[in-house]
Amino acid sequence: MNRTEANHIILRILENIEKVIVGKREVIALLLMSLLCQGHVLIEDKPGLGKTKLATCLAKSIECTFKRIQFTPDVLPSDVTGFSMYNIHTGEKIFHQGGIMGQIVLADEINRASPRTQSAMLEVMQEKQLTIDGVTFELPSPFMVLATQNPIEMSGTFPLPEAQMDRFFMKIFIGYPNLESEIEILKRHNKDYQQTAVDSVATSSDVISMQHLLDGVYCHREIIRYIVKICEITRNHKDILLGVSPRGAIALMRASMGVAMMDGREFVIPDDVLKIIYPVLCHRIVLKAEAVLQKKTVRSLLKSILSTVPVPSVN
């Protein structure tokens, strides 16, 4: 597969999902970019904005297996990862798959699960494998976790620890549709409207080929230095308790490569970094209590940091 073919496939997937998800092309592009970068996504927004529909449309568009785990406080780690059980008739140990054994996995309302259950996701998300009773199982490829959480109704929930937040490649928000988009959504739910089905427009093999193609996107050493300088400042800022980890810096570089690839380029430019920096870094930064009381936000601090770092000139 060459870059021209990859760009055609990317465009087909975007347009296919837009048949159902109206007016959210930028959100769809971020989701697809994370898939190409082999990353996981945390979608945080209010109920009823199409988070689940977005995940199912992505899976159908690329012919991937789709699993959904509805997290509640009584969900156990074994419900997520699976478990081994002896067959009393044969004496054999049989592995029963959990909900995580899919290519596109929707972890719905992940913050409603207990910390013990949430921790079951850590190895899976980082290593793309799971270990049950000392036996390691490889997950299917491509593999992507789409986790959702609501920013309201926080009573009885368990906030995700920083270690798990850092494993999400991006944190994105869908947001309410604008007037014209919402009118179109309502029209599509009229009984006279012919619902459009989401067909497969690519295969999982196509996705894997595009993931390999992304590895060939060139990132100049000055842009790498630019990314590291930004991340380093967050670690020493007077208002920041927890700055961006090296994993976060790698994610920002990979995401910038993803922007370049989706724009049809074989190299990263500084604008690619600036375009994707907020979805990649904001959820990895924790403010000090004093900064929160002063009503400072991660986004505003990150914006001020960017103003202090010279943008590299890359020829």
Buried (B, 14 or more C-beta within 10 A) or exposed (E): EEBEEBBEBBEBBBEBBBBBBBBBEEBBBBBBBBBBBBBBBBBBBBEEBBBBEBBBBBBBBBBBEBBBBBBBEEBBBBBBBBBEEEEEEEEEEEBEBBBBBBBBBBBBBBBBBBEEBBBBBEBBBBEBEBEBEEEEBEBEBBBBBBBBBBEEEEEEBBEBEBEBBBBBBBBBBBEEBEEEBEEEBEEBEEEEEEEEEBEBBBEBEBBBBBBEBBEEBEBBEBBBEBBBBBBBBBEEBEBBBBBBBEEBBBBBBBBBBBBBBBEEBEEBBBEBBBBBBBBBBBBBBBBBEEBBEEEBEBEEBBEEBBEEBEBBEBE
